[in-house]
């Protein structure tokens, strides 16, 4: 029996919390925000119908304090919790405790999260579904000698990966026996520290892969819809920077096979809600299963732009026990969309995170432009959280129009205060290799240096001349010649430039 989820607590912050509460407001549902002490004046707090403090600044004492978040949800009588991404979004224990408390977790079941959160179990599901996986060990390797045995079979280079890993952690590329000893210890140590699980497995390393993922939606009828692929190859330290849909690497036949493979994996584990099946493409465009993210992705807006769907609304429907809004008539993507992650970091200093007060902020608008933001002018960026400020999303009829529209939108974006990566995105979108669609996860390694953003001598001269011209025009605008009756008492000039301008016109 479908259950109306009227009061929804958003167990997150920043732009994703704002994005979720907008759908809740459109649908007449009550949005309930949680916040830490530094986030008292955050945008998601200001926009929500209700907001409740859950702790001090550090995530582990607030947004990741499971007991406090669940106690708050029960106290305010929330019907459901939407986790967004990050924090508790892929936490089996949190999803299970929501169910025990009678609160609907908006996402897959705890069992599905557990099965797909373990990379080895996810690989086994892909194999059962007949989906290709990267050659490697069938399970965790227990010793350095075992790793060397696989190296002889699959050859170097190879990748050591944490079984419980994610977010680019617990991964090492090894190119020879000489590198293996140190990499083995470091990878296991990092896996244990990050995930409490030091199991490691081995895969063949693909030198110049593309990272392409499938957006899926699944409901209680067993229906699984493929909503197109997203190209996510532009990354730094395994973290995505710009995403687009569709992938410039795909033709119709590859897309069809890719979508069918993604849906088979989802059906194999009885998937529900929104999810992402991630793949690696080699240089021959052969795809291999990587993992499943059991949540909404940061880059989901590009899929919404080309399909016209609201993925959060679809998640809510599934959580209520309803079918997907489109039934068996899956929307066919139209046009092209790109998303640039606007991050408080300094690309010229190895993408070092930045904090500070936002002194000026103006988002671009116009045809085919969408802004998903969690900040405003005057907002002080806390030091405790992810440095993603906003996502600039564009749509175009084809890739070149989308790329040019992104460049136009980036040129209109004004953000003063902390360091940010807007100039980097301009460089990227103007780069001839990006324009040609020649992408891999090594794009930055091969093409970007800190000097890429350094202004040329010609650009510096142009900037100086533009500043001088602006100053000259500004001086003419405000220095209005006195006219009869335009001075203050005793012949002094009015203190307000606006009064000067107004009186000058009235005296003509």
C-alpha positions as CSV (number, residue, x, y, z in Angstrom):
1,X,0.0,0.0,0.0
2,X,1.6,3.3,-1.0
3,X,2.5,5.6,1.8
4,X,2.6,9.4,1.5
5,X,5.9,10.7,2.6
6,X,5.0,14.2,3.8
7,X,7.8,15.1,6.2
8,X,11.2,14.5,4.7
9,X,14.5,15.1,6.6
10,X,17.5,15.8,4.4
11,X,20.5,14.2,6.1
12,X,23.0,16.4,4.2
13,X,24.1,20.0,3.5
14,X,25.3,22.3,0.8
15,X,24.0,22.3,-2.8
16,X,22.6,18.7,-2.7
17,X,20.4,19.6,0.3
18,X,19.2,22.7,-1.5
19,X,18.5,20.7,-4.6
20,X,16.5,18.1,-2.7
21,X,14.4,20.6,-0.8
22,X,13.4,22.3,-4.0
23,X,11.7,19.1,-5.2
24,X,10.1,18.7,-1.8
25,X,8.6,22.2,-2.0
26,X,7.4,21.7,-5.6
27,X,5.5,18.6,-4.4
28,X,4.0,20.2,-1.3
29,X,6.1,18.1,1.1
30,X,7.7,19.5,4.3
31,X,11.5,19.9,4.0
32,X,13.4,19.4,7.3
33,X,17.1,20.4,7.3
34,X,19.8,19.5,9.8
35,X,22.8,21.6,10.4
36,X,26.0,21.9,12.4
37,X,27.1,25.0,14.4
38,X,29.1,26.6,11.4
39,X,26.2,25.9,9.1
40,X,23.6,27.9,11.1
41,X,23.3,30.4,8.2
42,X,23.9,28.0,5.4
43,X,21.6,28.2,2.4
44,X,19.9,24.9,2.9
45,X,19.0,26.0,6.5
46,X,17.6,29.3,5.3
47,X,15.5,27.7,2.6
48,X,14.1,24.7,4.5
49,X,10.6,24.6,6.1
50,X,12.2,23.5,9.4
51,X,15.9,23.2,10.5
52,X,17.5,21.5,13.6
53,X,21.0,21.7,15.1
54,X,22.7,18.3,15.3
55,X,26.2,19.2,16.6
56,X,29.4,21.1,16.2
57,X,31.5,21.6,13.1
58,X,33.4,18.3,12.6
59,X,31.2,15.9,10.5
60,X,31.7,13.0,12.8
61,X,30.1,15.1,15.6
62,X,27.2,16.4,13.5
63,X,26.2,15.2,10.0
64,X,27.9,11.8,10.7
65,X,26.6,11.4,14.2
66,X,24.2,8.6,13.5
67,X,22.5,8.6,16.9
68,X,21.9,12.4,16.8
69,X,20.5,12.4,13.3
70,X,18.1,9.5,13.9
71,X,17.0,11.0,17.3
72,X,16.3,14.3,15.5
73,X,14.3,12.6,12.8
74,X,12.2,10.7,15.4
75,X,11.7,13.8,17.5
76,X,10.4,15.9,14.6
77,X,8.3,13.1,13.3
78,X,10.0,12.7,9.9
79,X,8.3,10.2,7.6
80,X,11.5,9.7,5.6
81,X,15.2,10.6,5.3
82,X,16.8,11.5,2.0
83,X,20.6,11.1,2.4
84,X,21.7,12.9,-0.7
85,X,25.3,11.8,-1.5
86,X,28.2,11.3,0.8
87,X,27.7,11.1,4.6
88,X,25.1,8.2,5.1
89,X,24.0,7.8,1.5
90,X,25.7,4.4,1.1
91,X,25.7,3.3,4.8
92,X,24.0,0.0,5.3
93,X,23.8,0.4,9.1
94,X,22.1,3.8,8.7
95,X,19.5,2.5,6.2
96,X,18.8,-0.5,8.5
97,X,18.4,1.7,11.6
98,X,16.0,4.0,9.7
99,X,13.8,0.9,8.9
100,X,13.9,-0.2,12.6
101,X,12.8,3.3,13.6
102,X,9.9,3.2,11.2
103,X,11.4,5.9,9.0
104,X,11.7,5.4,5.2
105,X,15.2,5.5,3.8
106,X,15.0,7.0,0.4
107,X,17.3,4.7,-1.5
108,X,18.0,1.0,-2.0
109,X,17.5,-1.6,0.8
110,X,20.2,-2.2,3.4
111,X,20.9,-5.6,1.9
112,X,21.5,-4.1,-1.6
113,X,23.8,-1.4,-0.1
114,X,25.8,-4.0,1.7
115,X,26.1,-6.3,-1.4
116,X,27.2,-3.5,-3.7
117,X,29.3,-1.6,-1.2
118,X,31.7,-4.5,-1.2
119,X,33.6,-4.2,-4.5
120,X,34.3,-8.0,-4.6
121,X,30.6,-8.9,-4.1
122,X,29.6,-6.3,-6.8
123,X,32.1,-7.9,-9.2
124,X,30.5,-11.3,-8.5
125,X,27.1,-9.9,-9.3
126,X,28.4,-8.5,-12.6
127,X,29.9,-11.9,-13.5
128,X,26.5,-13.6,-12.7
129,X,24.8,-11.0,-14.9
130,X,27.2,-11.8,-17.8
131,X,28.8,-8.3,-17.7
132,X,32.5,-8.1,-18.5
133,X,34.9,-7.2,-15.6
134,X,38.5,-6.2,-15.7
135,X,40.8,-9.2,-15.5
136,X,42.1,-9.7,-12.0
137,X,41.9,-11.7,-8.8
138,X,38.5,-13.4,-8.2
139,X,38.7,-12.3,-4.5
140,X,41.0,-10.6,-2.0
141,X,44.6,-11.6,-2.1
142,X,46.2,-12.6,1.1
143,X,49.9,-12.2,0.5
144,X,52.5,-10.4,-1.6
145,X,53.5,-13.7,-3.2
146,X,49.8,-14.2,-4.4
147,X,49.9,-10.7,-5.9
148,X,53.1,-11.5,-7.8
149,X,51.4,-14.7,-9.1
150,X,48.6,-12.7,-10.6
151,X,51.1,-10.2,-12.0
152,X,52.6,-13.0,-14.0
153,X,49.2,-14.0,-15.3
154,X,47.7,-10.6,-16.2
155,X,50.9,-8.7,-16.5
156,X,52.0,-5.2,-15.5
157,X,50.8,-2.5,-14.9
158,X,48.2,-3.7,-12.4
159,X,46.1,-2.0,-9.8
160,X,45.8,-2.8,-6.1
161,X,42.4,-1.8,-4.8
162,X,40.7,-1.8,-1.4
163,X,37.7,-4.2,-1.4
164,X,35.7,-1.8,0.6
165,X,37.0,1.3,-1.2
166,X,35.5,4.3,-2.8
167,X,36.2,7.9,-3.6
168,X,39.6,7.1,-5.0
169,X,41.0,5.9,-1.7
170,X,42.9,2.6,-1.3
171,X,44.2,2.4,-4.9
172,X,47.7,2.0,-6.2
173,X,49.1,1.5,-9.7
174,X,52.0,-0.9,-9.8
175,X,54.3,-1.2,-12.8
176,X,56.9,-3.7,-11.7
177,X,57.9,-6.2,-9.0
178,X,60.2,-3.5,-7.6
179,X,57.3,-1.2,-6.9
180,X,55.1,-4.0,-5.5
181,X,56.6,-4.4,-2.0
182,X,55.9,-0.8,-0.9
183,X,52.6,-0.5,-2.7
184,X,51.2,-3.6,-1.0
185,X,51.8,-2.3,2.5
186,X,50.7,1.3,1.7
187,X,47.4,0.2,0.0
188,X,46.5,-2.2,2.9
189,X,47.3,0.5,5.5
190,X,45.2,3.1,3.6
191,X,42.3,0.7,3.2
192,X,42.3,-0.2,6.9
193,X,42.5,3.5,7.9
194,X,39.8,4.7,5.5
195,X,37.3,1.8,5.6
196,X,38.3,-0.4,8.6
197,X,38.9,-3.2,6.2
198,X,42.4,-4.0,4.8
199,X,41.3,-6.5,2.2
200,X,42.9,-5.8,-1.2
201,X,42.3,-7.3,-4.7
202,X,44.2,-7.0,-8.0
203,X,43.0,-5.8,-11.4
204,X,44.8,-5.2,-14.7
205,X,45.5,-1.5,-15.0
206,X,44.2,0.2,-18.2
207,X,46.6,2.9,-19.1
208,X,44.3,5.6,-20.7
209,X,40.8,4.6,-19.7
210,X,37.6,6.6,-20.0
211,X,35.2,6.6,-17.0
212,X,31.7,6.2,-18.2
213,X,28.6,5.5,-16.0
214,X,25.0,4.5,-16.5
215,X,22.1,6.2,-14.7
216,X,19.4,3.7,-13.8
217,X,16.1,3.9,-12.0
218,X,14.3,0.9,-10.7
219,X,10.9,0.3,-9.0
220,X,9.1,-2.4,-7.1
221,X,7.7,-4.0,-10.3
222,X,11.2,-5.2,-11.3
223,X,11.4,-2.5,-14.0
224,X,14.9,-1.1,-14.5
225,X,15.2,2.0,-16.7
226,X,18.5,3.1,-18.4
227,X,18.5,6.8,-18.7
228,X,21.7,7.2,-20.7
229,X,25.4,7.3,-20.0
230,X,27.6,10.0,-18.5
231,X,31.2,10.7,-19.4
232,X,33.2,11.4,-16.2
233,X,36.7,11.1,-17.4
234,X,38.0,14.6,-16.5
235,X,39.3,13.9,-13.0
236,X,42.0,14.9,-10.5
237,X,43.1,12.3,-7.9
238,X,40.1,10.1,-8.9
239,X,37.7,12.9,-8.2
240,X,35.5,14.1,-11.1
241,X,35.6,17.8,-12.2
242,X,33.4,18.0,-15.3
243,X,30.8,15.5,-16.5
244,X,28.7,15.3,-19.7
245,X,26.0,13.2,-21.3
246,X,26.0,11.5,-23.7
247,X,29.6,10.2,-24.0
248,X,31.4,11.3,-27.1
249,X,33.0,7.8,-27.3
250,X,29.7,6.0,-27.8
251,X,27.9,5.0,-30.9
252,X,24.3,3.6,-30.9
253,X,25.4,0.0,-30.7
254,X,27.8,0.6,-27.8
255,X,25.2,2.6,-26.0
256,X,22.6,-0.2,-26.4
257,X,25.0,-2.9,-25.1
258,X,26.1,-0.6,-22.3
259,X,22.5,0.1,-21.1
260,X,21.5,-3.6,-21.3
261,X,24.6,-4.6,-19.2
262,X,23.8,-1.9,-16.6
263,X,20.2,-3.1,-16.2
264,X,21.3,-6.7,-15.9
265,X,23.5,-5.9,-13.0
266,X,20.7,-4.0,-11.3
267,X,18.2,-6.8,-11.8
268,X,20.7,-9.3,-10.5
269,X,20.7,-7.7,-7.1
270,X,17.0,-6.6,-7.0
271,X,17.9,-2.9,-7.2
272,X,15.4,-0.2,-6.2
273,X,15.5,3.6,-6.5
274,X,18.2,5.7,-8.4
275,X,21.6,4.3,-8.9
276,X,24.7,4.5,-11.0
277,X,26.6,1.6,-12.6
278,X,30.1,2.6,-13.3
279,X,32.4,1.3,-16.1
280,X,35.9,1.7,-17.4
281,X,36.4,1.9,-21.2
282,X,39.7,0.9,-22.8
283,X,41.1,2.5,-25.9
284,X,39.2,0.2,-28.1
285,X,35.9,1.3,-26.4
286,X,35.4,-2.1,-24.7
287,X,33.7,-1.5,-21.4
288,X,34.3,-3.3,-18.1
289,X,32.2,-3.2,-14.9
290,X,33.7,-1.1,-12.1
291,X,31.2,-0.6,-9.3
292,X,27.6,0.5,-8.4
293,X,27.0,3.7,-6.5
294,X,23.8,3.1,-4.5
295,X,22.7,6.7,-4.4
296,X,22.1,9.9,-6.4
297,X,25.3,11.1,-8.0
298,X,26.7,14.6,-7.9
299,X,26.4,14.8,-11.7
300,X,22.8,13.7,-11.9
301,X,21.6,17.1,-13.2
302,X,23.0,16.4,-16.7
303,X,20.7,13.4,-17.0
304,X,17.8,15.6,-15.9
305,X,18.7,18.2,-18.5
306,X,18.5,15.7,-21.4
307,X,15.6,13.6,-20.2
308,X,13.3,16.2,-18.5
309,X,13.0,14.0,-15.4
310,X,13.4,15.0,-11.8
311,X,15.4,12.1,-10.3
312,X,14.7,13.1,-6.7
313,X,10.9,13.0,-7.5
314,X,11.4,9.5,-9.0
315,X,13.2,8.4,-5.8
316,X,10.3,9.7,-3.7
317,X,7.8,7.8,-5.8
318,X,9.7,4.5,-5.5
319,X,10.1,5.1,-1.7
320,X,6.4,5.5,-1.5
321,X,5.8,2.1,-3.3
322,X,4.7,3.7,-6.5
323,X,5.9,2.9,-10.0
324,X,8.2,5.1,-12.0
325,X,6.3,8.1,-13.4
326,X,6.9,7.0,-17.0
327,X,6.2,3.3,-16.7
328,X,7.7,1.3,-19.6
329,X,8.0,4.4,-21.8
330,X,11.5,5.4,-20.8
331,X,12.3,9.0,-21.9
332,X,14.9,9.2,-24.6
333,X,17.6,11.7,-24.0
334,X,17.6,14.7,-26.2
335,X,20.6,17.0,-26.9
336,X,23.8,17.3,-24.8
337,X,24.5,18.5,-21.3
338,X,27.6,19.4,-19.3
339,X,28.2,20.0,-15.7
340,X,31.2,22.0,-14.2
341,X,31.8,21.5,-10.5
342,X,32.5,24.9,-9.0
343,X,34.9,24.1,-6.2
344,X,36.7,26.2,-3.6
345,X,40.2,25.1,-4.5
346,X,43.3,26.5,-6.2
347,X,44.2,24.7,-9.4
348,X,47.5,26.5,-9.6
349,X,48.5,24.9,-6.3
350,X,47.6,21.3,-7.0
351,X,43.9,22.0,-6.4
352,X,44.5,22.9,-2.7
353,X,41.1,23.5,-0.9
354,X,40.3,27.1,0.0
355,X,38.1,28.7,2.6
356,X,36.9,32.2,3.3
357,X,34.0,34.6,2.8
358,X,32.3,35.0,-0.5
359,X,32.5,38.7,-1.2
360,X,30.9,38.8,-4.6
361,X,28.7,36.2,-6.4
362,X,26.8,36.3,-9.6
363,X,25.6,33.2,-11.3
364,X,25.1,33.1,-15.1
365,X,21.7,32.7,-16.6
366,X,20.2,32.6,-20.1
367,X,19.1,29.8,-22.4
368,X,20.0,26.3,-21.4
369,X,21.8,27.3,-18.1
370,X,21.1,25.8,-14.6
371,X,22.8,26.6,-11.3
372,X,22.7,24.1,-8.4
373,X,24.3,26.1,-5.6
374,X,24.6,25.9,-1.8
375,X,26.2,29.4,-1.2
376,X,25.4,33.1,-1.4
377,X,27.1,36.4,-1.2
378,X,28.5,36.9,2.3
379,X,28.6,33.2,3.1
380,X,31.6,32.0,5.0
381,X,32.9,28.7,3.7
382,X,33.5,26.3,6.6
383,X,36.8,24.4,6.9
384,X,35.1,21.1,7.9
385,X,33.4,19.9,4.7
386,X,33.7,19.2,1.0
387,X,34.7,22.2,-0.9
388,X,32.0,21.9,-3.7
389,X,30.2,25.2,-3.8
390,X,27.9,24.9,-6.8
391,X,27.4,23.0,-10.1
392,X,27.0,25.0,-13.3
393,X,25.0,22.9,-15.8
394,X,24.2,23.7,-19.4
395,X,22.2,22.1,-22.2
396,X,22.8,22.3,-26.0
397,X,21.4,20.7,-29.1
398,X,24.8,19.0,-29.6
399,X,28.1,18.8,-27.9
400,X,29.7,21.8,-29.5
401,X,26.7,24.1,-28.6
402,X,26.8,22.7,-25.0
403,X,30.6,23.4,-24.8
404,X,30.3,26.9,-26.2
405,X,27.4,27.6,-23.9
406,X,29.4,26.4,-20.9
407,X,32.2,28.8,-21.9
408,X,29.8,31.6,-22.1
409,X,28.3,30.8,-18.7
410,X,31.7,30.5,-17.1
411,X,32.7,33.9,-18.4
412,X,29.6,35.4,-16.8
413,X,30.1,33.7,-13.4
414,X,31.5,36.1,-10.8
415,X,32.9,34.6,-7.6
416,X,35.2,36.7,-5.4
417,X,36.7,35.6,-2.0
418,X,38.1,32.1,-1.8
419,X,40.2,30.5,-4.6
420,X,38.1,28.6,-7.0
421,X,38.4,26.6,-10.3
422,X,36.4,28.7,-12.7
423,X,39.5,29.6,-14.7
424,X,40.4,26.0,-14.9
425,X,37.0,25.1,-16.4
426,X,37.5,27.8,-19.0
427,X,40.9,26.4,-19.9
428,X,39.4,22.9,-20.1
429,X,36.4,23.8,-22.3
430,X,38.6,25.8,-24.7
431,X,41.3,23.1,-25.0
432,X,41.3,21.6,-28.5
433,X,41.6,18.0,-27.2
434,X,38.5,18.4,-25.0
435,X,36.7,20.1,-27.8
436,X,37.4,17.1,-30.0
437,X,36.2,14.7,-27.3
438,X,39.6,13.0,-26.8
439,X,39.3,12.2,-23.1
440,X,40.7,9.9,-20.6
441,X,41.2,9.9,-16.8
442,X,44.7,11.0,-17.5
443,X,43.6,14.2,-19.3
444,X,44.9,16.5,-16.6
445,X,48.1,14.6,-16.2
446,X,48.8,14.9,-19.9
447,X,47.6,18.4,-20.6
448,X,47.4,20.5,-17.5
449,X,50.0,22.4,-15.5
450,X,49.8,25.3,-13.1
451,X,51.2,27.4,-16.0
452,X,48.1,26.6,-18.1
453,X,46.2,29.3,-16.1
454,X,49.0,31.9,-16.1
455,X,48.0,34.9,-18.1
456,X,50.1,35.6,-21.2
457,X,51.9,38.9,-21.6
458,X,49.3,39.9,-24.2
459,X,46.5,39.0,-21.9
460,X,48.1,41.0,-19.1
461,X,48.4,44.1,-21.4
462,X,44.8,43.8,-22.4
463,X,43.7,43.5,-18.8
464,X,45.7,46.7,-17.8
465,X,44.2,48.6,-20.8
466,X,40.7,47.4,-19.9
467,X,41.1,48.5,-16.3
468,X,42.4,51.9,-17.4
469,X,39.5,52.4,-19.8
470,X,37.0,51.3,-17.2
471,X,38.5,53.8,-14.7
472,X,38.3,56.6,-17.3
473,X,34.7,55.9,-18.2
474,X,33.8,55.6,-14.5
475,X,35.3,59.0,-13.8
476,X,33.3,60.6,-16.6
477,X,30.1,59.0,-15.3
478,X,30.4,60.4,-11.8
479,X,32.0,63.7,-12.4
480,X,28.9,65.7,-13.5
481,X,29.5,69.4,-14.2
482,X,27.7,71.7,-11.7
483,X,24.6,73.4,-13.0
484,X,22.3,76.0,-11.5
485,X,20.8,74.8,-8.4
486,X,22.8,71.6,-8.4
487,X,25.0,72.5,-5.4
488,X,24.3,72.1,-1.8
489,X,24.3,74.8,0.8
490,X,27.2,77.3,0.4
491,X,27.9,76.0,-3.1
492,X,29.3,72.6,-1.9
493,X,28.8,69.6,-4.1
494,X,26.1,67.0,-3.2
495,X,27.6,64.1,-1.3
496,X,25.7,61.5,-3.3
497,X,26.7,60.7,-6.9
498,X,23.1,59.6,-7.5
499,X,21.9,63.1,-6.5
500,X,24.5,64.7,-8.8
501,X,23.2,62.6,-11.8
502,X,19.6,63.3,-11.0
503,X,20.0,67.1,-10.5
504,X,22.1,67.3,-13.6
505,X,19.3,65.9,-15.7
506,X,16.6,68.0,-14.0
507,X,18.5,71.2,-14.7
508,X,18.7,70.5,-18.5
